[in-house]
Amino acid sequence: MEQELISGVIAAVLFQNQENGYAVIKLDAEDGTLITVVGTIPVPTVGERLIVTGKWTTHNNYGRQFEAEFLERLLPDTTNDILAYLSSRAVRGIGPKTAEKIVARFGENSLKILDAMPERLAEISGISVKAALDMGASFRRQIGVRRLIEFLAAYRIPAEIAVRLYRVYAEEAMERLHENPYLLTLPQFGAGFAATDAMALELGFDGDDDCRVEAAVIFELRHNLNNGHTFLPLDKLTLATASMLELDSDTVRDALDRLAELGRVEIDGIAGLQAVYLPEYYEAECYIAERVSRMAHEKPQPLRFADRQIASVEAENDITYAEMQKQAIRCAAERKIMLLTGGPGTGKTTALAGILSLFDRMEKKTLLAAPTGRAAKRLSELTGRDASTIHRLLETQISPETGEMYFVRNEDEPLDCDALIVDETSMVDVLLMHSLLRALPDKASLILVGDPDQLPSVGAGNLFADLIRSGVVLTIALTEIFRQAQESLIVMNAHAVNHGELPVLTAKDRDFFFLKRRSPDAVVQTIAELCAKRLPDNMGIPSGEIQVISPTRKGETGTQRLNSVLQSVLNPPSPAKKEKYCGEKCFREGDRVMQIRNNYDIMWKKQGGGAGTGIFNGDIGTILEIDPQEDTVRILFDDKEAIYDSDLLSELELAYAITAHKSQGSEYRAVIFVPYAGAPMLLTRGVLYTAITRARELLILVGNEEIVAQMTENNRRNKRYSGLRHRLAEREAS
C-alpha cells in the first residue's frame, strides 16, 4: 500500500501512552474531514498542526484510520488554534479562561511571548510576574521534553527517560545527548544499554569508540548490582562485556585500565580474584569492614550489678526472660556492636524491649530505625517508641547544584545518640550501612536486629549474612520458640519450612489454611473472592488489611494479572472516581499503590503537620485524588501526603498484590500467598518463608501443594559477589 501525506490540526486526543508515545488522535484535516490517526505521536496537544506520512488501515473494532509512520509537528499559528492549544492545559497554570486573556492580548504572538518574553504575561490582570515566568518555564519544558521524546521514540527509548533527561539538562539535553548518547545508561536516567547502543551506532559512533566500551563496562557493573553483586571478577566482566559488544577482550581490558586511572572503577584482590568495583561500593565495603572491626574489638564495658539490673528490668516489664534473652540484654549494654537474630516466635521483640528498658535505666539516648517506612512503623508499634526509616534518620537532602541526593548526617554532623538499634537488618544493603556508620558517633553502640533466613537485601551486598558468618561480631541467636507462639500455625509452619520440612496444610481451624486450586483462573478467582467477600464478611478482616503476595510479577498468577483483577473487584470504575492512565496502567482514586524506586525529590506533608522529601522503593499508599486540570495525583503514604506529577506515575504500581521481595519488612493482618507457578529461581524456600512470616493473624495459601513442596525443598540462594566477609577476615588476621 502506497504512503500518503495528510495535514491538519489536532482536534482531540482520544488516547496516549506516556511510556512509549503511542497515541490515538482526531485530526481536523485541511479538506474539512475529521480523521482518526494512530501511531507514535508523543505528547499530542489539541491545536497542534501535523503533517503526517503514513497509510490507511482498517481496524476490526474502530474502522478506517490513518497509521502514522513519519510526522512533522508545527506549533499552532492562528489565533483559533493557539486558543485551542492553550485551553487544553498543555501549559501548566493556563486554563481556558487564562488562554482567552492571553490570546486576546497577544493574538498570533502568544506563543512567542510565552517562549521568549513570558514576563509580559504579567501585563494581563490577574497574572503575577512569578506566575508569568512559571508559565513560560512550563511552555519551554513542554516543547523541550516533546522534542526529546520524539527523538528517543525513534530508537524505542521510553518517553519517561526523556523527561528525566530534560529534568537534569533542560535546554542543553539534546546537545549533551549527541555528545555522548551513553549517558542515558546512567542510573538517574535508566535506559537499557542495547537501545542506547543502537541509537549511538546509528548516530555514527564507532563500535570500538572509547565512550561505547567504557559505558558497557559500567553498565555491566551497574546491571549486576540488581543481582546483588558489589563487584564482578575481572575475567568474567571482561568476557561478558566483550561478548555483548562483539569486541576482543584486549579492547575491554584497555577500557578497564582507563576507567581505573580515571577513578571510575576500583580493582582489588579478593580471595584470589581480581575484583572490579564501582567506586562507591568499594569505599562502602572498606569502610564498613574497618569500622565494624574496630567496634567489635573495643574492650567490653562490664555491666555493673548485671544480674540485679536485669532482674529490675524483668520486674518493670512483668516478665521472666529466657537465658539467651538475658544474654542479649546484657551484651547490648556491654558491647559496642552486637547482632540479635531469630525467627518468628523466638522473642526478639521481647528482648528488644528489655534492651530499651535497660538503656533507659542507664540514661542512654537510644534511636530506633528500620530500612522501610512500614518496617519502622511496625517497630514503633511493637516497642511503643518512636522509630524512623534510616533515610529519614540520616536526613536526606537534594543538592541544588547537582540535583543528587545526599545525607545531612555524617562524620561532621553525627547522630545525637548513645545507642542505635536497627531492625530488619537483612534488608539493609552496603551503601546504606556505609552511610549509617558514617553518621554513628564514636561513643555510640549499635545493635543490628534481623532474621538471617529472610530474603537478602534488594540492593547490592550480603551485609547481614556476611557480618554473621564472619564471626567477628558477637551474634546472639534466639532459637527457642515460646509456648504462646507454638499455638500459631503460622509460626510453626514458618520454622518447619525454614528447616526444609513440609508445612501442615490440612488444618482447618487455626491461622494457616491451604486452598487447593488446579488452574490459574481458579486461583485468581478464589483470591478475588477472598479479598472482596469471604474474609471481610466471614472473618471481619477488611480488604485494606489483606495483602496478596505472589512469587512472580508475570504469568497467569503473577502480581500484574492479580492487580488488574483485584482492582476491578475492590475498586471498580465509577463515575465518582477519576482515572489516570500511565501506559497500560490505569490508576483510579481509591487504588492501593506502591512506589517502585527511591525518589528523594518528591515532597510530602504530614496530615498532622510537618513536611519533608523522599518516597522510597516499597512505600505503599492510597490514591486520594486525581486532578485532571493540574495533571497531578495526590497520594497518602501512611500519614504523609504527596503530590505526583503525571511524569512520576511510571514510578508507581498497583499494590493489591506484591512480590515476596517487596513485602520484606512489612507485616499484614492477613496474607494470601500464591504457590502456583514461576521460575525455579523464584520458587525457593526463602521466598515461601518470607511470605509466611509477613502474616500476623491469618495466612491462606491458594494454589498447588506440589509447588509448596518444591519451594520448601529448593533452598537455592543466588551467590552474590561480596567482599565484606573477606575484608573482615583480613582485618581479623592482621
Residue, then its C-alpha position, 0 to 999 in steps of 0.5 A: m500500500e502506497q504512503e500518503l501525506i495528510s495535514g491538519v490540526i489536532a482536534a482531540v486526543l482520544f488516547q496516549n501512552q506516556e511510556n512509549g508515545y503511542a497515541v490515538i488522535k482526531l485530526d481536523a484535516e485541511d479538506g474539512t474531514l475529521i480523521t482518526v490517526v494512530g501511531t507514535i505521536p508523543v505528547p499530542t496537544v489539541g491545536e497542534r498542526l501535523i503533517v503526517t506520512g503514513k497509510w490507511t488501515t482498517h481496524n476490526n473494532y474502530g474502522r478506517q484510520f490513518e497509521a502514522e509512520f513519519l510526522e512533522r509537528l508545527l506549533p499552532d499559528t492562528t489565533n483559533d488554534i493557539l486558543a485551542y492549544l492553550s485551553s487544553r492545559a498543555v501549559r501548566g497554570i493556563g486554563p481556558k479562561t487564562a488562554e482567552k486573556i492571553v490570546a486576546r492580548f497577544g493574538e498570533n504572538s502568544l506563543k512567542i511571548l510565552d517562549a521568549m518574553p513570558e514576563r509580559l504575561a504579567e501585563i494581563s490582570g490577574i497574572s503575577v510576574k512569578a506566575a508569568l515566568d512559571m508559565g513560560a518555564s512550563f511552555r519551554r519544558q513542554i516543547g523541550v521534553r516533546r522534542l526529546i521524546e520524539f527523538l528517543a521514540a525513534y530508537r524505542i527509548p521510553a518517553e519517561i527517560a526523556v523527561r528525566l533527561y530534560r529534568v537534569y539538562a533542560e535546554e542543553a539535553m539534546e546537545r549533551l545527548h549527541e555528545n555522548p548518547y551513553l549517558l542515558t545508561l546512567p542510573q538517574f536516567g535508566a535506559g537499557f544499554a542495547a537501545t542506547d547502543a543502537m541509537a549511538l551506532e546509528l548516530g555514527f559512533d564507532g563500535d570500538d569508540d572509547c565512550r561505547v566500551e567504557a559505558a558497557v563496562i559500567f553498565e555491566l557493573r551497574h546491571n549486576l548490582n540488581n543481582g546483588h553483586t558489589f563487584l564482578p571478577l575481572d575475567k568474567l566482566t571482561l568476557a561478558t562485556a566483550s561478548m555483548l559488544e562483539l569486541d576482543s577482550d584486549t579492547v575491554r581490558d584497555a577500557l578497564d585500565r582507563l576507567a581505573e586511572l580515571g577513578r571510575v572503577e576500583i580493582d582489588g584482590i579478593a580471595g584470589l580474584q581480581a575484583v572490579y568495583l564501582p567506586e562507591y561500593y568499594e569505599a562502602e565495603c572498606y569502610i564498613a569492614e574497618r569500622v565494624s572491626r574496630m567496634a567489635h574489638e573495643k574492650p567490653q564495658p562490664l555491666r555493673f550489678a548485671d544480674r540485679q539490673i536485669a532482674s529490675v528490668e524483668a520486674e518493670n516489664d512483668i516478665t521472666y526472660a529466657e537465658m539467651q534473652k538475658q544474654a542479649i540484654r546484657c551484651a547490648a549494654e556491654r558491647k559496642i556492636m552486637l547482632l540479635t537474630g531469630g525467627p518468628g516466635t523466638g522473642k526478639t521483640t521481647a528482648l528488644a524491649g528489655i534492651l530499651s528498658l535497660f538503656d533507659r535505666m542507664e540514661k542512654k539516648t537510644l534511636l530506633a530505625a528500620p530500612t522501610g517506612r512500614a518496617a519502622k512503623r511496625l517497630s514503633e508499634l511493637t516497642g511503643r517508641d518512636a522509630s524512623t526509616i534510616h533515610r529519614l534518620l540520616e536526613t536526606q537532602i537534594s543538592p541544588e547544584t547537582g540535583e543528587m541526593y545526599f545525607v545531612r548526617n555524617e562524620d561532621e554532623p553525627l547522630d545525637c545518640d548513645a545507642l542505635i538499634v536497627d531492625e530488619t537488618s537483612m534488608v539493609d544493603v552496603l551503601l546504606m550501612h556505609s552511610l549509617l556508620r558514617a553518621l554513628p558517633d564514636k561513643a555510640s553502640l549499635i545493635l543490628v536486629g534481623d532474621p538471617d533466613q529472610l530474603p537478602s537485601v534488594g540492593a547490592g551486598n550480603l551485609f547481614a549474612d556476611l557480618i554473621r558468618s564472619g564471626v567477628v561480631l558477637t551474634i546472639a541467636l534466639t532459637e527457642i520458640f515460646r509456648q504462646a507462639q507454638e499455638s500459631l500455625i503460622v509460626m510453626n509452619a514458618h520454622a518447619v519450612n525454614h528447616g526444609e520440612l513440609p508445612v501442615l496444610t490440612a488444618k482447618d481451624r487455626d491461622f494457616f489454611f491451604l486452598k487447593r486450586r488446579s488452574p490459574d483462573a481458579v486461583v485468581q478467582t478464589i483470591a478475588e473472592l477472598c479479598a472482596k467477600r469471604l474474609p471481610d464478611n466471614m472473618g471481619i478482616p477488611s480488604g485494606e488489611i489483606q495483602v496478596i503476595s505472589p512469587t512472580r510479577k508475570g504469568e497467569t498468577g503473577t502480581q500484574r494479572l492479580n492487580s488488574v483483577l483485584q482492582s476491578v473487584l475492590n475498586p471498580p470504575s465509577p463515575a465518582k472516581k477519576e482515572k489516570y492512565c500511565g501506559e497500560k496502567c490505569f490508576r483510579e482514586g481509591d487504588r492501593v499503590m506502591q512506589i517502585r524506586n527511591n525518589y528523594d525529590i518528591m515532597w510530602k506533608k504530614q496530615g498532622g503537620g510537618a513536611g519533608t522529601g523522599i518516597f522510597n522503593g516499597d512505600i505503599g499508599t492510597i490514591l486520594e485524588i486525581d486532578p485532571q486540570e493540574d495533571t497531578v495525583r495526590i497520594l497518602f503514604d501512611d500519614k504523609e501526603a504527596i503530590y505526583d506529577s503525571d511524569l512520576l506515575s511510571e514510578l508507581e504500581l498497583a499494590y493489591a498484590i506484591t512480590a515476596h521481595k517487596s513485602q520484606g519488612s512489612e507485616y499484614r493482618a492477613v496474607i494470601f500467598v500464591p504457590y502456583a507457578g514461576a521460575p525455579m529461581l523464584l520458587t525457593r524456600g526463602v521466598l515461601y518463608t518470607a511470605i509466611t512470616r509477613a502474616r500476623e493473624l491469618l495466612i491462606l495459601v491458594g494454589n498447588e501443594e506440589i509447588v509448596a513442596q518444591m519451594t520448601e525443598n529448593n533452598r537455592r540462594n543466588k551467590r552474590y559477589s561480596g567482599l565484606r566477609h573477606r575484608l573482615a577476615e583480613r582485618e581479623a588476621s592482621 
